[in-house]
Amino acid sequence: MKIRTVTSFFDPAEYPDIHKILGQLSVFTSEAVQRFSRDCAEVQSTRLATTPFPTWLPVHDPEAAIAAVTALETAASAAGFAYLGLGPALPEVPQSYDLLLPLLKATRNVFMGGIVTGEPASIHLAAVKACAQVIEAAAAVTADGFTNLRFAALANVQPYTPFFPAAYARKERPAFALALEAADVALEAFRKASSLSEARQRLLDELHRHTASMERVALELADKFEIEFKGIDCSVAPFPEDWCSIGGALESLGLGGLGQHGSLAAAAFLADTLDLGSWRKVGFNGLMLPVLEDSTLARRSGNTLGVKDLLLFSAVCGTGLDTVPLPGSISAAQIAALLLDVAALSVRLNKPLTARLMPVPGKAAGEMTGFDFAFFSNGRLMDLEAGALSGLLAQDEVIEIRPRRR
């Protein structure tokens, strides 16, 4: 197990002197990395996330907004943060969606999102289309479509999720949260078990053992630095090698291949096991299935595993559609149809879901991706069975879809 990230959160609008607060958070983060690495697990990265950017950026002045973000990116990097999250564009600020692509083009290590749902349980069709247009356009920023790694459509995602691009803060005092890379723990627990009940207990025992030490250190740091500890997102994230594959963990329960029948039950079993955990939870705490970040998922992509399978799994467990490789020829209208399904699933089941989709220019379904990125395992582009929406679904309404009553 590793700590994927220590993510710090703050509201830029509250700090006229950005360099001062970044300096304070840098000191905290440096000690946090030292303490967690010594007493708990290796820390892979440190990240910084803000409140949603429309609440503190001049969205009506794109040039000023871009200048402010690039300056913050530089300052955050100098303070030791590997990645910066700006939070999402907001439906109540429609012009904020127009700023997403320029910000993605102007930066290298900045992540952001676009909210497509609202309160009460509703879907903003205009926001769905806006996010789809960003995904289509961002795919062409570089030849490999890699820019979309830094953008996701968000549905029902709450503040303080430590995983990017979903991370954003509320207008509160600074805080931090942990995201775990724990697919190896699930894989080992399941392989050693002789029954499902034993597999469940082994996984819970290991997760509780690790998270107990993390919580102890986190609370000590929170007290010392007067920064709130929000919790741990134990979504058993993978690393793109077989020893840390969540797809491998699921298949070790007895599947012939992820995507074949039985996969939904395996996913529900693992998600239900995570629900039984008693650590301080924040974020998704669900089964994360990022296609290109997992060696098994990447191998199955375009074969036994399709986009509809991933959407189906999201109904019982997941964090949504993550790093899904798609043909470069798909249109924004086709992407919007898929985002609409993700949003509907999210509000109907009252759960957080995201969609981080990666169309690859010049490549078709079944072809291999060619990313040169340490946290990716290349896989086949997945076919998208979608056409452009028309009629009532193509309008810009805000539609209410109430969670199912028991």
C-alpha positions as CSV (number, residue, x, y, z in Angstrom):
1,M,0.0,0.0,0.0
2,K,1.0,3.6,-0.7
3,I,-0.5,7.0,0.0
4,R,-1.3,8.2,-3.6
5,T,-1.5,11.7,-2.4
6,V,-1.7,14.1,0.5
7,T,-4.1,16.7,-0.8
8,S,-4.3,20.1,0.8
9,F,-7.3,22.4,0.3
10,F,-7.8,26.1,0.6
11,D,-9.8,29.1,-0.6
12,P,-7.7,31.6,-2.6
13,A,-10.3,34.3,-2.0
14,E,-9.5,34.2,1.7
15,Y,-5.8,34.9,1.3
16,P,-4.7,38.2,-0.4
17,D,-1.1,37.0,0.1
18,I,-1.2,33.7,-1.8
19,H,2.5,33.1,-1.2
20,K,2.1,33.3,2.6
21,I,-0.6,30.6,2.7
22,L,1.3,28.5,0.2
23,G,4.4,28.7,2.4
24,Q,2.4,27.6,5.4
25,L,0.8,24.7,3.5
26,S,4.3,23.8,2.2
27,V,5.7,23.5,5.7
28,F,2.8,21.3,6.7
29,T,3.1,19.1,3.6
30,S,6.8,18.6,4.1
31,E,6.3,17.3,7.6
32,A,3.3,15.3,6.6
33,V,5.3,13.5,3.9
34,Q,8.1,12.8,6.3
35,R,5.8,11.5,9.0
36,F,3.5,9.4,6.8
37,S,6.5,7.9,4.9
38,R,8.2,7.0,8.2
39,D,5.3,5.7,10.2
40,C,2.7,4.6,7.7
41,A,3.4,4.2,4.0
42,E,5.3,5.9,1.1
43,V,3.7,9.1,-0.1
44,Q,3.7,9.3,-3.9
45,S,2.6,12.9,-4.4
46,T,1.5,16.1,-2.8
47,R,-1.4,18.1,-4.3
48,L,-3.1,21.4,-3.8
49,A,-6.8,22.0,-4.5
50,T,-8.8,25.2,-4.3
51,T,-12.5,26.1,-4.0
52,P,-14.3,26.0,-7.4
53,F,-12.5,28.5,-9.7
54,P,-15.6,30.5,-10.6
55,T,-15.7,31.6,-7.0
56,W,-12.4,33.3,-7.0
57,L,-11.2,33.8,-10.7
58,P,-12.4,36.7,-12.9
59,V,-14.3,34.4,-15.3
60,H,-15.5,37.4,-17.3
61,D,-11.9,38.3,-18.1
62,P,-10.2,35.2,-19.6
63,E,-6.8,36.9,-20.0
64,A,-6.7,37.9,-16.3
65,A,-8.0,34.5,-15.3
66,I,-5.3,32.6,-17.3
67,A,-2.6,34.9,-15.8
68,A,-3.8,34.3,-12.3
69,V,-3.9,30.5,-12.8
70,T,-0.5,30.2,-14.4
71,A,1.0,32.3,-11.6
72,L,-0.6,30.1,-9.0
73,E,0.6,27.0,-10.9
74,T,4.2,28.4,-10.7
75,A,3.8,29.3,-7.0
76,A,2.3,25.9,-6.1
77,S,5.1,24.1,-7.9
78,A,7.7,26.3,-6.1
79,A,6.0,25.4,-2.8
80,G,6.5,21.7,-3.5
81,F,3.1,20.7,-4.8
82,A,3.2,18.4,-7.8
83,Y,-0.3,19.1,-9.0
84,L,-2.8,21.9,-8.7
85,G,-6.6,21.4,-8.8
86,L,-8.9,24.3,-9.5
87,G,-12.1,22.6,-8.7
88,P,-15.0,22.6,-11.2
89,A,-16.9,24.9,-13.4
90,L,-20.4,25.6,-12.0
91,P,-23.8,25.5,-13.6
92,E,-24.8,28.7,-11.9
93,V,-21.8,30.4,-13.7
94,P,-22.4,29.2,-17.3
95,Q,-19.4,31.2,-18.7
96,S,-17.1,29.2,-16.4
97,Y,-17.3,26.2,-18.8
98,D,-15.9,28.5,-21.6
99,L,-12.8,29.0,-19.5
100,L,-12.0,25.3,-19.1
101,L,-10.3,24.7,-22.4
102,P,-8.1,27.9,-22.3
103,L,-7.0,27.0,-18.8
104,L,-6.1,23.5,-19.9
105,K,-4.1,24.8,-22.8
106,A,-2.3,27.4,-20.7
107,T,-1.1,24.9,-18.0
108,R,0.7,21.6,-17.6
109,N,0.0,20.4,-14.1
110,V,-3.4,21.9,-13.4
111,F,-6.5,19.7,-13.1
112,M,-10.2,20.8,-13.2
113,G,-13.7,19.6,-13.7
114,G,-17.2,20.6,-14.7
115,I,-20.2,19.9,-12.6
116,V,-23.2,18.4,-14.5
117,T,-25.6,17.8,-11.7
118,G,-27.3,20.0,-9.1
119,E,-29.4,20.2,-5.9
120,P,-32.0,19.0,-5.6
121,A,-31.3,15.8,-7.6
122,S,-31.1,17.3,-11.1
123,I,-29.1,17.2,-14.3
124,H,-28.0,20.4,-16.1
125,L,-28.2,19.4,-19.8
126,A,-26.4,22.6,-20.9
127,A,-23.5,21.7,-18.6
128,V,-23.5,18.1,-20.0
129,K,-23.0,19.5,-23.5
130,A,-20.4,22.0,-22.4
131,C,-18.3,19.3,-20.7
132,A,-18.6,17.1,-23.8
133,Q,-17.4,20.0,-26.0
134,V,-14.4,20.4,-23.6
135,I,-13.5,16.8,-23.9
136,E,-13.7,16.8,-27.7
137,A,-11.6,20.0,-28.0
138,A,-9.0,19.0,-25.3
139,A,-8.3,15.7,-27.2
140,A,-6.8,17.8,-30.0
141,V,-4.5,19.9,-27.8
142,T,-1.7,17.3,-28.2
143,A,-1.3,14.5,-30.7
144,D,-1.9,11.8,-28.1
145,G,-5.0,13.3,-26.5
146,F,-3.3,13.4,-23.1
147,T,-4.7,16.7,-22.0
148,N,-8.0,15.0,-21.0
149,L,-6.1,13.4,-18.1
150,R,-6.6,16.7,-16.4
151,F,-10.4,17.1,-16.9
152,A,-13.5,15.2,-15.7
153,A,-17.2,15.8,-15.7
154,L,-18.4,15.6,-12.1
155,A,-21.8,14.3,-10.9
156,N,-22.7,14.4,-7.2
157,V,-19.1,14.8,-6.1
158,Q,-18.7,16.4,-2.7
159,P,-15.9,18.7,-1.5
160,Y,-12.6,17.3,-0.1
161,T,-12.3,14.3,-2.4
162,P,-8.5,14.0,-2.5
163,F,-8.3,12.3,-6.0
164,F,-7.9,14.6,-9.0
165,P,-9.5,15.9,-11.1
166,A,-12.5,15.7,-8.6
167,A,-10.8,17.6,-5.8
168,Y,-12.2,20.9,-4.6
169,A,-12.7,22.7,-1.3
170,R,-15.5,24.6,0.5
171,K,-15.1,28.1,1.8
172,E,-13.7,26.9,5.0
173,R,-10.3,27.0,6.7
174,P,-7.5,25.0,5.1
175,A,-7.8,21.2,5.3
176,F,-6.2,18.0,4.0
177,A,-7.2,14.5,3.1
178,L,-5.4,11.3,2.0
179,A,-6.0,9.1,-1.1
180,L,-4.7,5.6,-1.0
181,E,-3.2,3.3,-3.6
182,A,-4.3,-0.1,-2.1
183,A,-5.2,-2.4,-5.0
184,D,-2.2,-4.6,-3.9
185,V,-3.8,-5.1,-0.5
186,A,-7.0,-6.3,-2.1
187,L,-5.2,-8.6,-4.5
188,E,-3.1,-10.2,-1.7
189,A,-6.1,-10.6,0.6
190,F,-8.3,-12.3,-2.1
191,R,-5.5,-14.6,-3.3
192,K,-4.8,-15.9,0.2
193,A,-8.5,-16.5,1.1
194,S,-10.3,-19.8,0.9
195,S,-13.8,-18.3,1.1
196,L,-15.5,-15.0,0.3
197,S,-16.0,-14.3,3.9
198,E,-12.3,-14.8,4.6
199,A,-11.4,-12.6,1.7
200,R,-13.6,-9.8,3.0
201,Q,-12.2,-10.1,6.5
202,R,-8.6,-10.2,5.4
203,L,-9.1,-7.1,3.3
204,L,-10.8,-5.2,6.1
205,D,-8.2,-6.2,8.7
206,E,-5.4,-4.9,6.5
207,L,-7.1,-1.7,5.6
208,H,-8.0,-1.0,9.2
209,R,-4.4,-1.7,10.3
210,H,-3.0,0.7,7.8
211,T,-5.6,3.4,8.2
212,A,-5.4,3.4,12.0
213,S,-1.8,4.5,11.8
214,M,-2.5,7.1,9.2
215,E,-5.3,8.6,11.2
216,R,-3.1,8.8,14.3
217,V,-0.4,10.7,12.4
218,A,-3.0,12.8,10.5
219,L,-4.7,14.0,13.8
220,E,-1.3,14.9,15.3
221,L,-0.5,16.9,12.2
222,A,-3.9,18.6,12.2
223,D,-3.5,19.6,15.8
224,K,0.1,20.9,15.3
225,F,-0.6,23.0,12.2
226,E,-4.3,23.9,12.9
227,I,-5.4,22.4,9.7
228,E,-8.5,20.2,9.5
229,F,-8.1,16.5,8.7
230,K,-11.1,15.5,6.5
231,G,-10.4,11.8,6.2
232,I,-9.1,9.0,3.9
233,D,-10.4,8.0,0.5
234,C,-9.8,4.3,0.4
235,S,-10.9,3.6,-3.2
236,V,-8.2,0.9,-3.5
237,A,-6.6,2.7,-6.5
238,P,-4.2,0.6,-8.6
239,F,-0.8,1.1,-10.1
240,P,-0.3,-0.1,-13.7
241,E,1.5,-3.3,-12.9
242,D,0.1,-6.8,-12.2
243,W,1.1,-6.8,-8.5
244,C,-1.2,-3.7,-7.9
245,S,-4.1,-4.4,-10.2
246,I,-7.7,-4.0,-8.9
247,G,-8.8,-5.8,-12.0
248,G,-6.5,-8.7,-11.0
249,A,-8.0,-8.7,-7.5
250,L,-11.5,-9.0,-8.9
251,E,-10.5,-11.8,-11.3
252,S,-8.9,-13.6,-8.4
253,L,-12.3,-14.1,-6.9
254,G,-13.1,-16.5,-9.8
255,L,-13.8,-14.5,-12.9
256,G,-12.8,-15.8,-16.3
257,G,-12.0,-12.2,-17.3
258,L,-13.2,-8.9,-16.1
259,G,-16.3,-7.9,-18.2
260,Q,-17.7,-11.4,-18.4
261,H,-20.8,-12.2,-16.4
262,G,-20.0,-12.5,-12.7
263,S,-18.0,-9.3,-12.9
264,L,-20.8,-7.2,-11.5
265,A,-21.2,-9.4,-8.5
266,A,-17.4,-9.3,-7.9
267,A,-17.5,-5.5,-8.1
268,A,-20.4,-5.3,-5.7
269,F,-18.7,-7.6,-3.2
270,L,-15.6,-5.5,-3.1
271,A,-17.6,-2.2,-2.9
272,D,-19.7,-3.6,0.0
273,T,-16.6,-4.7,1.8
274,L,-15.2,-1.1,1.6
275,D,-18.6,0.2,3.0
276,L,-17.9,-1.9,6.1
277,G,-14.7,0.0,6.9
278,S,-14.6,2.2,10.0
279,W,-11.8,4.6,9.1
280,R,-12.6,8.3,8.8
281,K,-14.0,8.5,5.2
282,V,-14.0,11.2,2.7
283,G,-14.4,11.3,-1.1
284,F,-15.5,8.2,-3.0
285,N,-14.4,5.2,-0.9
286,G,-15.6,3.0,-3.7
287,L,-14.2,0.7,-6.2
288,M,-12.0,2.6,-8.6
289,L,-11.6,1.2,-12.1
290,P,-9.3,3.5,-14.1
291,V,-8.8,1.6,-17.3
292,L,-5.4,2.9,-18.3
293,E,-4.0,3.0,-14.7
294,D,-4.5,-0.7,-14.2
295,S,-2.7,-3.4,-16.2
296,T,-5.5,-5.9,-16.1
297,L,-8.2,-3.4,-17.1
298,A,-6.0,-2.2,-19.9
299,R,-5.6,-5.7,-21.2
300,R,-9.3,-6.4,-21.1
301,S,-10.2,-3.0,-22.7
302,G,-11.8,-3.4,-26.1
303,N,-12.0,-7.2,-25.5
304,T,-14.2,-8.5,-22.7
305,L,-14.4,-5.0,-21.1
306,G,-16.5,-2.2,-22.7
307,V,-17.8,1.2,-21.8
308,K,-21.2,-0.2,-21.0
309,D,-19.6,-2.7,-18.6
310,L,-17.9,0.1,-16.7
311,L,-21.1,2.1,-16.5
312,L,-22.9,-1.0,-15.2
313,F,-20.2,-1.5,-12.5
314,S,-20.6,2.1,-11.5
315,A,-24.2,1.3,-10.5
316,V,-23.0,-1.0,-7.7
317,C,-19.7,0.4,-6.7
318,G,-17.5,2.6,-8.7
319,T,-16.2,6.1,-9.0
320,G,-17.5,6.3,-12.6
321,L,-15.6,6.2,-15.9
322,D,-12.0,6.9,-15.4
323,T,-9.1,7.2,-18.0
324,V,-11.3,5.5,-20.6
325,P,-9.6,5.4,-24.0
326,L,-11.9,6.2,-26.9
327,P,-11.7,6.6,-30.7
328,G,-10.5,10.0,-31.8
329,S,-13.4,10.4,-34.2
330,I,-16.1,10.6,-31.6
331,S,-18.0,13.8,-31.5
332,A,-19.0,16.0,-28.6
333,A,-22.6,15.0,-29.3
334,Q,-21.7,11.3,-28.7
335,I,-19.8,12.2,-25.6
336,A,-22.7,14.2,-24.3
337,A,-24.9,11.1,-24.5
338,L,-22.5,9.1,-22.4
339,L,-22.1,11.9,-19.9
340,L,-25.9,12.1,-19.6
341,D,-26.0,8.4,-18.6
342,V,-23.3,9.0,-16.0
343,A,-25.2,11.9,-14.6
344,A,-28.6,10.0,-14.5
345,L,-27.0,7.1,-12.8
346,S,-25.4,9.4,-10.2
347,V,-28.6,11.3,-9.2
348,R,-30.9,8.3,-9.4
349,L,-28.6,6.3,-7.1
350,N,-27.5,9.4,-5.1
351,K,-23.8,8.6,-5.4
352,P,-20.7,10.4,-6.7
353,L,-19.5,9.6,-10.2
354,T,-17.1,11.1,-12.6
355,A,-16.3,10.7,-16.3
356,R,-12.7,11.2,-17.4
357,L,-12.7,10.2,-21.0
358,M,-9.7,10.2,-23.3
359,P,-10.4,10.3,-27.1
360,V,-7.1,9.6,-28.9
361,P,-6.7,11.5,-32.2
362,G,-6.2,9.5,-35.3
363,K,-7.0,6.1,-33.7
364,A,-10.0,3.9,-34.0
365,A,-11.7,1.4,-31.7
366,G,-9.5,-1.7,-31.1
367,E,-6.2,0.1,-31.7
368,M,-3.7,0.4,-28.9
369,T,-2.9,3.6,-27.1
370,G,0.7,4.8,-27.1
371,F,1.0,6.8,-24.0
372,D,4.5,7.2,-22.5
373,F,3.4,7.8,-18.9
374,A,4.6,6.0,-15.8
375,F,1.1,5.8,-14.3
376,F,-0.5,4.3,-17.5
377,S,-0.7,0.9,-19.0
378,N,-1.6,1.0,-22.7
379,G,-4.8,-0.6,-23.8
380,R,-7.2,-0.8,-26.7
381,L,-9.5,2.0,-27.6
382,M,-13.1,1.2,-26.5
383,D,-16.0,1.5,-28.9
384,L,-18.6,4.1,-27.9
385,E,-22.1,3.0,-28.9
386,A,-23.7,6.4,-29.0
387,G,-25.3,8.8,-31.4
388,A,-26.1,12.4,-31.1
389,L,-29.1,13.1,-28.8
390,S,-32.1,14.8,-30.4
391,G,-35.5,16.0,-29.5
392,L,-36.3,16.6,-25.8
393,L,-32.9,15.2,-24.5
394,A,-31.0,17.7,-26.7
395,Q,-32.5,20.8,-25.1
396,D,-30.8,22.8,-22.3
397,E,-33.3,22.1,-19.5
398,V,-32.5,21.3,-15.9
399,I,-34.2,18.0,-15.3
400,E,-35.0,16.5,-12.0
401,I,-34.4,12.8,-11.4
402,R,-35.2,11.8,-7.9
403,P,-33.3,9.1,-6.0
404,R,-35.3,5.8,-5.9
405,R,-37.4,5.4,-2.8
406,R,-37.2,2.2,-1.0
